[in-house]
Amino acid sequence: MPTAVFMPKFEMTQETGTIVAWVKDEGEHVEKGEPLLEVETDKATQEVESPATGTLAAVTGEPGQVIPIATPIAYILKPGESLDSIPTDGQSAAGSPSPGEGSEDGPGAPADNDAPARATPVAARLAESHGLSLDCVAGSGPRGRITREDVEAALNVGPGARNGKVRAVPAARRLASEMGIDLRTVQGTGPEGRIQSADVVAAARALQRDQEPGPSPYPAAAPAATPAPTGDIPIRRVVPLTNMRRTIAERMTASVREAPQFTVTVDVDMRRALAVVEDLKAGEGGPKVTLTALMVKVCAWALRQHPEVNASYRDDAVVEWDEVNVGVATAIDQGLIVPVVRRADELGLRSIAAQVAELTGRARAGTFKREDLLGGTFTVSNLGMFGIDRFTAILNPPQAAILAVGRVAKRAEVGEDDQVEIRPVASLALTADHRVLDGAAAARFLATVQRALQHPGLLLE
């Protein structure tokens, strides 16, 4: 029996995956455990390995396609097997997920009563997006199975179609689906008339102009306050959201909407903290100790002194966590991720420095693991390396606090003897969830962080 390759579920909350690229071609021999394709989820791009040894067949997902988890995207045929032996009528293919994990009748797969003719998931979704009944489509696949090509051939030829097929890049297809634009009405400007995202936007604007009502003989009511119109400003480009960018947008919007946030700030004399970093840098061997690593160490130490900050709001209660796991906000090409230094309060500064270097290195190289991002109870965000003096960070749900770290800059400060001195100073800003912390509690925690940075010997106690 052919072995199905399903869109995998890498994360607890994952509902879909986006195909980035196929590593193997249809018809190519593959070994069990060999990478077949790359899939992008909300948090990472990961490889999908072959579940069996054989020939890759019936590939239905294309790069850029968003596919629900547990949907078959290909099959592995052993010698002597053919696509005719793919099970139907509710039977399970070898390698199919358990009912709890999803099945071919799960999300994204058309039910038998909705699809009179058997169709691939991609074909079914394409037909549905164009309002095309599968009764009108002749299948060319094994046992009359309807493929994506069959649906495209059945669609009427329009400005963006050629030889019966709508030619569009995957991003344009997704954008058209989101905007409710029929690709058959879109004039493509890409190579060989292929529809680009900008073509979809242009078609949407033209449709909007066509639908605008003519002048009314009655006085218009005063309009409600709306954003200023863009008029006919030319669009440079439209960048569809990646899964990661979409997740960042959703999480940050939810963070601001759900958590009442406030910020307290303090300036810190960094002379002794910088001396510690420089002394450890001068040491032989071992990982390079950075200011970010020191911030992680100091925050972990302070969180043990103030367990109410190492907490989350959940179900009308405040949950204080027993582990101190400090996340480090890390910018990568695709967006922002937060790898986590676990049990940071139990680690020495050099160990933390090693973990920060390894985690952020993997993050920027795109080789991080799913577990690298899990379990954070507090976050440090350092933009000092970009020359930023101070900023306010947004909470990283479900954490109750996040520390924003600005650059270390020389400033004129008045000393204890009322003499003006030039000192290295950094501005810190703690953003907190007011459901969990009041201003005084946040201020006490930030004062502890300040004291530890100005007197690093406290970390040895």
ROMI-593791 format. One record per residue (C-alpha): residue in one letter; x, y, z. Coordinates in steps of 0.5 Angstrom, whole numbers. Example, Ala and Ser with C-alpha at 12.3 -4.5 7.8 and 13.67 -1.06 7.14 Angstrom:
2
<pt type="A" c1="25" c2="-9" c3="16"/>
<pt type="S" c1="27" c2="-2" c3="14"/>
REM end
This chain:
461
<pt type="M" c1="0" c2="0" c3="0"/>
<pt type="P" c1="3" c2="7" c3="-2"/>
<pt type="T" c1="5" c2="11" c3="4"/>
<pt type="A" c1="2" c2="18" c3="5"/>
<pt type="V" c1="6" c2="24" c3="6"/>
<pt type="F" c1="2" c2="29" c3="10"/>
<pt type="M" c1="3" c2="36" c3="12"/>
<pt type="P" c1="6" c2="35" c3="19"/>
<pt type="K" c1="4" c2="39" c3="25"/>
<pt type="F" c1="11" c2="41" c3="29"/>
<pt type="E" c1="7" c2="46" c3="34"/>
<pt type="M" c1="1" c2="45" c3="39"/>
<pt type="T" c1="-3" c2="51" c3="36"/>
<pt type="Q" c1="-1" c2="50" c3="28"/>
<pt type="E" c1="-6" c2="49" c3="24"/>
<pt type="T" c1="-3" c2="50" c3="17"/>
<pt type="G" c1="4" c2="50" c3="14"/>
<pt type="T" c1="7" c2="53" c3="8"/>
<pt type="I" c1="11" c2="49" c3="3"/>
<pt type="V" c1="18" c2="53" c3="2"/>
<pt type="A" c1="21" c2="48" c3="-3"/>
<pt type="W" c1="21" c2="41" c3="-5"/>
<pt type="V" c1="28" c2="38" c3="-4"/>
<pt type="K" c1="26" c2="32" c3="-8"/>
<pt type="D" c1="23" c2="31" c3="-15"/>
<pt type="E" c1="17" c2="27" c3="-17"/>
<pt type="G" c1="19" c2="21" c3="-19"/>
<pt type="E" c1="25" c2="21" c3="-16"/>
<pt type="H" c1="28" c2="15" c3="-11"/>
<pt type="V" c1="28" c2="17" c3="-4"/>
<pt type="E" c1="30" c2="13" c3="2"/>
<pt type="K" c1="27" c2="13" c3="9"/>
<pt type="G" c1="29" c2="19" c3="13"/>
<pt type="E" c1="31" c2="23" c3="7"/>
<pt type="P" c1="29" c2="30" c3="7"/>
<pt type="L" c1="23" c2="31" c3="2"/>
<pt type="L" c1="21" c2="38" c3="3"/>
<pt type="E" c1="22" c2="45" c3="7"/>
<pt type="V" c1="16" c2="47" c3="11"/>
<pt type="E" c1="15" c2="54" c3="14"/>
<pt type="T" c1="11" c2="54" c3="20"/>
<pt type="D" c1="9" c2="60" c3="25"/>
<pt type="K" c1="16" c2="60" c3="28"/>
<pt type="A" c1="21" c2="56" c3="24"/>
<pt type="T" c1="22" c2="53" c3="17"/>
<pt type="Q" c1="23" c2="46" c3="18"/>
<pt type="E" c1="25" c2="40" c3="14"/>
<pt type="V" c1="20" c2="34" c3="13"/>
<pt type="E" c1="23" c2="27" c3="12"/>
<pt type="S" c1="21" c2="21" c3="8"/>
<pt type="P" c1="17" c2="16" c3="12"/>
<pt type="A" c1="19" c2="10" c3="7"/>
<pt type="T" c1="23" c2="8" c3="2"/>
<pt type="G" c1="21" c2="8" c3="-5"/>
<pt type="T" c1="19" c2="13" c3="-11"/>
<pt type="L" c1="16" c2="20" c3="-10"/>
<pt type="A" c1="9" c2="21" c3="-13"/>
<pt type="A" c1="3" c2="25" c3="-13"/>
<pt type="V" c1="6" c2="31" c3="-11"/>
<pt type="T" c1="0" c2="36" c3="-10"/>
<pt type="G" c1="3" c2="42" c3="-6"/>
<pt type="E" c1="7" c2="47" c3="-9"/>
<pt type="P" c1="12" c2="52" c3="-6"/>
<pt type="G" c1="8" c2="58" c3="-3"/>
<pt type="Q" c1="2" c2="54" c3="-2"/>
<pt type="V" c1="-1" c2="54" c3="5"/>
<pt type="I" c1="-4" c2="47" c3="7"/>
<pt type="P" c1="-8" c2="45" c3="13"/>
<pt type="I" c1="-4" c2="40" c3="17"/>
<pt type="A" c1="-6" c2="32" c3="16"/>
<pt type="T" c1="-7" c2="34" c3="9"/>
<pt type="P" c1="-4" c2="29" c3="4"/>
<pt type="I" c1="2" c2="32" c3="0"/>
<pt type="A" c1="5" c2="26" c3="-4"/>
<pt type="Y" c1="6" c2="19" c3="-3"/>
<pt type="I" c1="12" c2="14" c3="-3"/>
<pt type="L" c1="11" c2="8" c3="-8"/>
<pt type="K" c1="15" c2="2" c3="-6"/>
<pt type="P" c1="17" c2="-3" c3="-12"/>
<pt type="G" c1="10" c2="-6" c3="-15"/>
<pt type="E" c1="6" c2="-1" c3="-12"/>
<pt type="S" c1="2" c2="4" c3="-16"/>
<pt type="L" c1="-3" c2="10" c3="-15"/>
<pt type="D" c1="-9" c2="6" c3="-17"/>
<pt type="S" c1="-7" c2="2" c3="-10"/>
<pt type="I" c1="-8" c2="9" c3="-6"/>
<pt type="P" c1="-14" c2="7" c3="-1"/>
<pt type="T" c1="-21" c2="11" c3="-2"/>
<pt type="D" c1="-28" c2="11" c3="1"/>
<pt type="G" c1="-25" c2="12" c3="8"/>
<pt type="Q" c1="-19" c2="7" c3="8"/>
<pt type="S" c1="-13" c2="10" c3="11"/>
<pt type="A" c1="-6" c2="10" c3="7"/>
<pt type="A" c1="0" c2="7" c3="10"/>
<pt type="G" c1="3" c2="12" c3="15"/>
<pt type="S" c1="-3" c2="16" c3="16"/>
<pt type="P" c1="-4" c2="20" c3="22"/>
<pt type="S" c1="-9" c2="17" c3="28"/>
<pt type="P" c1="-15" c2="20" c3="29"/>
<pt type="G" c1="-13" c2="25" c3="34"/>
<pt type="E" c1="-7" c2="28" c3="30"/>
<pt type="G" c1="-12" c2="29" c3="24"/>
<pt type="S" c1="-13" c2="24" c3="18"/>
<pt type="E" c1="-15" c2="25" c3="10"/>
<pt type="D" c1="-22" c2="27" c3="12"/>
<pt type="G" c1="-19" c2="32" c3="17"/>
<pt type="P" c1="-18" c2="40" c3="16"/>
<pt type="G" c1="-17" c2="42" c3="9"/>
<pt type="A" c1="-20" c2="35" c3="6"/>
<pt type="P" c1="-26" c2="35" c3="2"/>
<pt type="A" c1="-32" c2="31" c3="5"/>
<pt type="D" c1="-34" c2="25" c3="0"/>
<pt type="N" c1="-41" c2="28" c3="0"/>
<pt type="D" c1="-38" c2="35" c3="-2"/>
<pt type="A" c1="-34" c2="32" c3="-7"/>
<pt type="P" c1="-38" c2="27" c3="-12"/>
<pt type="A" c1="-31" c2="26" c3="-16"/>
<pt type="R" c1="-25" c2="24" c3="-12"/>
<pt type="A" c1="-20" c2="30" c3="-12"/>
<pt type="T" c1="-13" c2="32" c3="-9"/>
<pt type="P" c1="-14" c2="37" c3="-3"/>
<pt type="V" c1="-11" c2="42" c3="-8"/>
<pt type="A" c1="-15" c2="41" c3="-13"/>
<pt type="A" c1="-21" c2="41" c3="-9"/>
<pt type="R" c1="-19" c2="48" c3="-5"/>
<pt type="L" c1="-18" c2="51" c3="-12"/>
<pt type="A" c1="-25" c2="49" c3="-15"/>
<pt type="E" c1="-28" c2="52" c3="-9"/>
<pt type="S" c1="-24" c2="59" c3="-9"/>
<pt type="H" c1="-27" c2="60" c3="-16"/>
<pt type="G" c1="-34" c2="57" c3="-15"/>
<pt type="L" c1="-33" c2="51" c3="-19"/>
<pt type="S" c1="-37" c2="45" c3="-18"/>
<pt type="L" c1="-33" c2="39" c3="-18"/>
<pt type="D" c1="-38" c2="35" c3="-22"/>
<pt type="C" c1="-36" c2="40" c3="-28"/>
<pt type="V" c1="-29" c2="37" c3="-28"/>
<pt type="A" c1="-26" c2="31" c3="-32"/>
<pt type="G" c1="-21" c2="28" c3="-28"/>
<pt type="S" c1="-14" c2="26" c3="-31"/>
<pt type="G" c1="-11" c2="22" c3="-25"/>
<pt type="P" c1="-11" c2="15" c3="-23"/>
<pt type="R" c1="-18" c2="12" c3="-23"/>
<pt type="G" c1="-21" c2="19" c3="-25"/>
<pt type="R" c1="-18" c2="23" c3="-19"/>
<pt type="I" c1="-18" c2="30" c3="-21"/>
<pt type="T" c1="-12" c2="34" c3="-20"/>
<pt type="R" c1="-10" c2="41" c3="-20"/>
<pt type="E" c1="-9" c2="41" c3="-27"/>
<pt type="D" c1="-16" c2="39" c3="-29"/>
<pt type="V" c1="-19" c2="44" c3="-25"/>
<pt type="E" c1="-15" c2="50" c3="-28"/>
<pt type="A" c1="-16" c2="47" c3="-35"/>
<pt type="A" c1="-24" c2="47" c3="-33"/>
<pt type="L" c1="-23" c2="54" c3="-31"/>
<pt type="N" c1="-25" c2="59" c3="-37"/>
<pt type="V" c1="-20" c2="63" c3="-40"/>
<pt type="G" c1="-19" c2="70" c3="-38"/>
<pt type="P" c1="-14" c2="76" c3="-38"/>
<pt type="G" c1="-9" c2="72" c3="-33"/>
<pt type="A" c1="-10" c2="65" c3="-36"/>
<pt type="R" c1="-7" c2="61" c3="-42"/>
<pt type="N" c1="-9" c2="55" c3="-45"/>
<pt type="G" c1="-14" c2="54" c3="-40"/>
<pt type="K" c1="-10" c2="55" c3="-34"/>
<pt type="V" c1="-9" c2="61" c3="-29"/>
<pt type="R" c1="-2" c2="63" c3="-29"/>
<pt type="A" c1="0" c2="66" c3="-22"/>
<pt type="V" c1="5" c2="66" c3="-17"/>
<pt type="P" c1="3" c2="63" c3="-10"/>
<pt type="A" c1="3" c2="69" c3="-7"/>
<pt type="A" c1="-2" c2="72" c3="-12"/>
<pt type="R" c1="-6" c2="67" c3="-11"/>
<pt type="R" c1="-6" c2="67" c3="-3"/>
<pt type="L" c1="-7" c2="75" c3="-4"/>
<pt type="A" c1="-13" c2="74" c3="-9"/>
<pt type="S" c1="-16" c2="69" c3="-4"/>
<pt type="E" c1="-16" c2="74" c3="2"/>
<pt type="M" c1="-19" c2="80" c3="-3"/>
<pt type="G" c1="-24" c2="76" c3="-6"/>
<pt type="I" c1="-21" c2="77" c3="-13"/>
<pt type="D" c1="-23" c2="72" c3="-19"/>
<pt type="L" c1="-16" c2="71" c3="-22"/>
<pt type="R" c1="-19" c2="70" c3="-29"/>
<pt type="T" c1="-21" c2="77" c3="-29"/>
<pt type="V" c1="-14" c2="79" c3="-27"/>
<pt type="Q" c1="-9" c2="82" c3="-33"/>
<pt type="G" c1="-2" c2="79" c3="-31"/>
<pt type="T" c1="4" c2="83" c3="-32"/>
<pt type="G" c1="10" c2="78" c3="-30"/>
<pt type="P" c1="14" c2="73" c3="-35"/>
<pt type="E" c1="9" c2="70" c3="-40"/>
<pt type="G" c1="3" c2="74" c3="-37"/>
<pt type="R" c1="4" c2="71" c3="-30"/>
<pt type="I" c1="0" c2="74" c3="-25"/>
<pt type="Q" c1="4" c2="78" c3="-20"/>
<pt type="S" c1="1" c2="80" c3="-13"/>
<pt type="A" c1="1" c2="88" c3="-15"/>
<pt type="D" c1="-3" c2="85" c3="-21"/>
<pt type="V" c1="-8" c2="83" c3="-16"/>
<pt type="V" c1="-8" c2="89" c3="-12"/>
<pt type="A" c1="-9" c2="93" c3="-19"/>
<pt type="A" c1="-15" c2="89" c3="-20"/>
<pt type="A" c1="-18" c2="90" c3="-13"/>
<pt type="R" c1="-17" c2="98" c3="-14"/>
<pt type="A" c1="-20" c2="98" c3="-21"/>
<pt type="L" c1="-26" c2="93" c3="-18"/>
<pt type="Q" c1="-27" c2="98" c3="-12"/>
<pt type="R" c1="-27" c2="104" c3="-17"/>
<pt type="D" c1="-33" c2="101" c3="-21"/>
<pt type="Q" c1="-37" c2="99" c3="-15"/>
<pt type="E" c1="-37" c2="107" c3="-13"/>
<pt type="P" c1="-44" c2="110" c3="-13"/>
<pt type="G" c1="-45" c2="116" c3="-18"/>
<pt type="P" c1="-47" c2="123" c3="-15"/>
<pt type="S" c1="-53" c2="123" c3="-11"/>
<pt type="P" c1="-58" c2="129" c3="-11"/>
<pt type="Y" c1="-59" c2="129" c3="-4"/>
<pt type="P" c1="-54" c2="132" c3="1"/>
<pt type="A" c1="-49" c2="127" c3="4"/>
<pt type="A" c1="-48" c2="126" c3="11"/>
<pt type="A" c1="-42" c2="128" c3="15"/>
<pt type="P" c1="-37" c2="122" c3="14"/>
<pt type="A" c1="-34" c2="119" c3="20"/>
<pt type="A" c1="-27" c2="120" c3="22"/>
<pt type="T" c1="-23" c2="115" c3="17"/>
<pt type="P" c1="-16" c2="115" c3="16"/>
<pt type="A" c1="-13" c2="119" c3="10"/>
<pt type="P" c1="-14" c2="116" c3="3"/>
<pt type="T" c1="-8" c2="114" c3="-1"/>
<pt type="G" c1="-11" c2="117" c3="-7"/>
<pt type="D" c1="-7" c2="115" c3="-13"/>
<pt type="I" c1="-1" c2="114" c3="-10"/>
<pt type="P" c1="3" c2="109" c3="-14"/>
<pt type="I" c1="4" c2="102" c3="-10"/>
<pt type="R" c1="12" c2="100" c3="-10"/>
<pt type="R" c1="10" c2="93" c3="-8"/>
<pt type="V" c1="6" c2="89" c3="-4"/>
<pt type="V" c1="9" c2="84" c3="1"/>
<pt type="P" c1="5" c2="78" c3="3"/>
<pt type="L" c1="6" c2="76" c3="10"/>
<pt type="T" c1="10" c2="70" c3="11"/>
<pt type="N" c1="7" c2="65" c3="17"/>
<pt type="M" c1="12" c2="68" c3="22"/>
<pt type="R" c1="11" c2="75" c3="20"/>
<pt type="R" c1="3" c2="74" c3="21"/>
<pt type="T" c1="4" c2="71" c3="27"/>
<pt type="I" c1="8" c2="76" c3="30"/>
<pt type="A" c1="3" c2="81" c3="28"/>
<pt type="E" c1="-3" c2="77" c3="31"/>
<pt type="R" c1="1" c2="76" c3="38"/>
<pt type="M" c1="3" c2="83" c3="38"/>
<pt type="T" c1="-4" c2="86" c3="37"/>
<pt type="A" c1="-7" c2="81" c3="42"/>
<pt type="S" c1="-1" c2="83" c3="47"/>
<pt type="V" c1="-3" c2="90" c3="47"/>
<pt type="R" c1="-11" c2="89" c3="46"/>
<pt type="E" c1="-11" c2="84" c3="52"/>
<pt type="A" c1="-6" c2="86" c3="57"/>
<pt type="P" c1="-6" c2="93" c3="60"/>
<pt type="Q" c1="1" c2="95" c3="60"/>
<pt type="F" c1="5" c2="100" c3="63"/>
<pt type="T" c1="13" c2="102" c3="63"/>
<pt type="V" c1="18" c2="104" c3="69"/>
<pt type="T" c1="25" c2="107" c3="67"/>
<pt type="V" c1="31" c2="108" c3="70"/>
<pt type="D" c1="38" c2="110" c3="68"/>
<pt type="V" c1="44" c2="105" c3="70"/>
<pt type="D" c1="51" c2="107" c3="72"/>
<pt type="M" c1="55" c2="102" c3="68"/>
<pt type="R" c1="62" c2="103" c3="70"/>
<pt type="R" c1="62" c2="96" c3="74"/>
<pt type="A" c1="58" c2="92" c3="69"/>
<pt type="L" c1="63" c2="94" c3="63"/>
<pt type="A" c1="69" c2="92" c3="68"/>
<pt type="V" c1="66" c2="85" c3="69"/>
<pt type="V" c1="65" c2="84" c3="62"/>
<pt type="E" c1="72" c2="87" c3="60"/>
<pt type="D" c1="75" c2="83" c3="65"/>
<pt type="L" c1="72" c2="76" c3="63"/>
<pt type="K" c1="73" c2="78" c3="55"/>
<pt type="A" c1="80" c2="78" c3="57"/>
<pt type="G" c1="80" c2="71" c3="60"/>
<pt type="E" c1="83" c2="66" c3="56"/>
<pt type="G" c1="79" c2="61" c3="52"/>
<pt type="G" c1="71" c2="60" c3="54"/>
<pt type="P" c1="65" c2="64" c3="51"/>
<pt type="K" c1="65" c2="71" c3="49"/>
<pt type="V" c1="62" c2="75" c3="55"/>
<pt type="T" c1="57" c2="80" c3="52"/>
<pt type="L" c1="53" c2="85" c3="56"/>
<pt type="T" c1="47" c2="82" c3="53"/>
<pt type="A" c1="49" c2="75" c3="57"/>
<pt type="L" c1="50" c2="80" c3="63"/>
<pt type="M" c1="43" c2="82" c3="63"/>
<pt type="V" c1="40" c2="75" c3="62"/>
<pt type="K" c1="44" c2="73" c3="69"/>
<pt type="V" c1="42" c2="80" c3="72"/>
<pt type="C" c1="35" c2="79" c3="71"/>
<pt type="A" c1="35" c2="72" c3="73"/>
<pt type="W" c1="38" c2="73" c3="79"/>
<pt type="A" c1="33" c2="79" c3="80"/>
<pt type="L" c1="27" c2="74" c3="78"/>
<pt type="R" c1="29" c2="70" c3="84"/>
<pt type="Q" c1="29" c2="76" c3="89"/>
<pt type="H" c1="22" c2="78" c3="86"/>
<pt type="P" c1="18" c2="71" c3="84"/>
<pt type="E" c1="12" c2="76" c3="83"/>
<pt type="V" c1="15" c2="78" c3="76"/>
<pt type="N" c1="16" c2="71" c3="74"/>
<pt type="A" c1="9" c2="70" c3="73"/>
<pt type="S" c1="3" c2="70" c3="68"/>
<pt type="Y" c1="-4" c2="72" c3="68"/>
<pt type="R" c1="-8" c2="66" c3="66"/>
<pt type="D" c1="-16" c2="64" c3="67"/>
<pt type="D" c1="-17" c2="70" c3="72"/>
<pt type="A" c1="-11" c2="68" c3="77"/>
<pt type="V" c1="-4" c2="69" c3="77"/>
<pt type="V" c1="1" c2="64" c3="76"/>
<pt type="E" c1="8" c2="64" c3="79"/>
<pt type="W" c1="13" c2="60" c3="75"/>
<pt type="D" c1="18" c2="55" c3="79"/>
<pt type="E" c1="23" c2="56" c3="73"/>
<pt type="V" c1="27" c2="62" c3="71"/>
<pt type="N" c1="27" c2="62" c3="63"/>
<pt type="V" c1="30" c2="68" c3="60"/>
<pt type="G" c1="28" c2="69" c3="53"/>
<pt type="V" c1="33" c2="74" c3="49"/>
<pt type="A" c1="29" c2="77" c3="43"/>
<pt type="T" c1="33" c2="76" c3="37"/>
<pt type="A" c1="32" c2="79" c3="30"/>
<pt type="I" c1="33" c2="75" c3="24"/>
<pt type="D" c1="31" c2="76" c3="16"/>
<pt type="Q" c1="24" c2="73" c3="17"/>
<pt type="G" c1="22" c2="77" c3="23"/>
<pt type="L" c1="23" c2="76" c3="31"/>
<pt type="I" c1="24" c2="70" c3="35"/>
<pt type="V" c1="26" c2="69" c3="42"/>
<pt type="P" c1="30" c2="63" c3="44"/>
<pt type="V" c1="30" c2="62" c3="51"/>
<pt type="V" c1="36" c2="60" c3="56"/>
<pt type="R" c1="33" c2="55" c3="61"/>
<pt type="R" c1="34" c2="56" c3="68"/>
<pt type="A" c1="38" c2="62" c3="67"/>
<pt type="D" c1="38" c2="63" c3="75"/>
<pt type="E" c1="42" c2="56" c3="76"/>
<pt type="L" c1="48" c2="58" c3="71"/>
<pt type="G" c1="54" c2="62" c3="71"/>
<pt type="L" c1="55" c2="68" c3="67"/>
<pt type="R" c1="60" c2="64" c3="62"/>
<pt type="S" c1="55" c2="59" c3="61"/>
<pt type="I" c1="49" c2="64" c3="60"/>
<pt type="A" c1="54" c2="67" c3="55"/>
<pt type="A" c1="55" c2="60" c3="51"/>
<pt type="Q" c1="48" c2="59" c3="51"/>
<pt type="V" c1="46" c2="66" c3="48"/>
<pt type="A" c1="51" c2="65" c3="43"/>
<pt type="E" c1="49" c2="58" c3="41"/>
<pt type="L" c1="42" c2="60" c3="41"/>
<pt type="T" c1="42" c2="67" c3="37"/>
<pt type="G" c1="47" c2="64" c3="32"/>
<pt type="R" c1="42" c2="58" c3="31"/>
<pt type="A" c1="37" c2="63" c3="30"/>
<pt type="R" c1="40" c2="67" c3="25"/>
<pt type="A" c1="43" c2="61" c3="21"/>
<pt type="G" c1="35" c2="59" c3="21"/>
<pt type="T" c1="38" c2="52" c3="24"/>
<pt type="F" c1="34" c2="53" c3="31"/>
<pt type="K" c1="30" c2="48" c3="34"/>
<pt type="R" c1="23" c2="48" c3="36"/>
<pt type="E" c1="25" c2="47" c3="43"/>
<pt type="D" c1="29" c2="53" c3="43"/>
<pt type="L" c1="23" c2="58" c3="43"/>
<pt type="L" c1="19" c2="54" c3="49"/>
<pt type="G" c1="18" c2="56" c3="56"/>
<pt type="G" c1="20" c2="63" c3="57"/>
<pt type="T" c1="18" c2="66" c3="63"/>
<pt type="F" c1="21" c2="73" c3="62"/>
<pt type="T" c1="24" c2="77" c3="56"/>
<pt type="V" c1="30" c2="81" c3="55"/>
<pt type="S" c1="30" c2="86" c3="49"/>
<pt type="N" c1="37" c2="89" c3="47"/>
<pt type="L" c1="37" c2="95" c3="42"/>
<pt type="G" c1="43" c2="98" c3="44"/>
<pt type="M" c1="48" c2="95" c3="39"/>
<pt type="F" c1="43" c2="99" c3="34"/>
<pt type="G" c1="45" c2="106" c3="37"/>
<pt type="I" c1="38" c2="106" c3="41"/>
<pt type="D" c1="38" c2="110" c3="47"/>
<pt type="R" c1="32" c2="108" c3="50"/>
<pt type="F" c1="25" c2="104" c3="48"/>
<pt type="T" c1="19" c2="101" c3="50"/>
<pt type="A" c1="18" c2="94" c3="49"/>
<pt type="I" c1="11" c2="90" c3="48"/>
<pt type="L" c1="10" c2="84" c3="52"/>
<pt type="N" c1="11" c2="77" c3="50"/>
<pt type="P" c1="5" c2="73" c3="52"/>
<pt type="P" c1="4" c2="70" c3="56"/>
<pt type="Q" c1="10" c2="73" c3="60"/>
<pt type="A" c1="8" c2="79" c3="65"/>
<pt type="A" c1="14" c2="83" c3="64"/>
<pt type="I" c1="20" c2="85" c3="59"/>
<pt type="L" c1="26" c2="89" c3="60"/>
<pt type="A" c1="28" c2="94" c3="54"/>
<pt type="V" c1="36" c2="95" c3="54"/>
<pt type="G" c1="38" c2="101" c3="51"/>
<pt type="R" c1="46" c2="103" c3="49"/>
<pt type="V" c1="51" c2="105" c3="54"/>
<pt type="A" c1="53" c2="112" c3="52"/>
<pt type="K" c1="57" c2="117" c3="56"/>
<pt type="R" c1="53" c2="122" c3="60"/>
<pt type="A" c1="55" c2="128" c3="65"/>
<pt type="E" c1="52" c2="125" c3="72"/>
<pt type="V" c1="53" c2="129" c3="78"/>
<pt type="G" c1="57" c2="125" c3="83"/>
<pt type="E" c1="56" c2="124" c3="91"/>
<pt type="D" c1="61" c2="130" c3="92"/>
<pt type="D" c1="56" c2="134" c3="87"/>
<pt type="Q" c1="62" c2="134" c3="82"/>
<pt type="V" c1="60" c2="133" c3="75"/>
<pt type="E" c1="63" c2="126" c3="72"/>
<pt type="I" c1="63" c2="123" c3="65"/>
<pt type="R" c1="60" c2="116" c3="66"/>
<pt type="P" c1="57" c2="110" c3="62"/>
<pt type="V" c1="50" c2="110" c3="63"/>
<pt type="A" c1="45" c2="105" c3="60"/>
<pt type="S" c1="37" c2="107" c3="60"/>
<pt type="L" c1="33" c2="101" c3="62"/>
<pt type="A" c1="25" c2="100" c3="61"/>
<pt type="L" c1="21" c2="95" c3="64"/>
<pt type="T" c1="14" c2="94" c3="61"/>
<pt type="A" c1="9" c2="90" c3="65"/>
<pt type="D" c1="2" c2="87" c3="65"/>
<pt type="H" c1="-2" c2="91" c3="70"/>
<pt type="R" c1="-6" c2="85" c3="71"/>
<pt type="V" c1="0" c2="81" c3="75"/>
<pt type="L" c1="4" c2="87" c3="77"/>
<pt type="D" c1="3" c2="94" c3="80"/>
<pt type="G" c1="7" c2="100" c3="79"/>
<pt type="A" c1="11" c2="99" c3="86"/>
<pt type="A" c1="12" c2="92" c3="84"/>
<pt type="A" c1="15" c2="93" c3="78"/>
<pt type="A" c1="19" c2="99" c3="81"/>
<pt type="R" c1="22" c2="94" c3="86"/>
<pt type="F" c1="24" c2="89" c3="81"/>
<pt type="L" c1="28" c2="94" c3="76"/>
<pt type="A" c1="31" c2="98" c3="82"/>
<pt type="T" c1="34" c2="91" c3="84"/>
<pt type="V" c1="36" c2="90" c3="77"/>
<pt type="Q" c1="40" c2="97" c3="77"/>
<pt type="R" c1="43" c2="95" c3="84"/>
<pt type="A" c1="46" c2="89" c3="81"/>
<pt type="L" c1="49" c2="92" c3="75"/>
<pt type="Q" c1="52" c2="97" c3="79"/>
<pt type="H" c1="54" c2="92" c3="84"/>
<pt type="P" c1="56" c2="86" c3="80"/>
<pt type="G" c1="59" c2="83" c3="87"/>
<pt type="L" c1="52" c2="81" c3="89"/>
<pt type="L" c1="51" c2="76" c3="84"/>
<pt type="L" c1="56" c2="72" c3="87"/>
<pt type="E" c1="52" c2="72" c3="94"/>
REM end
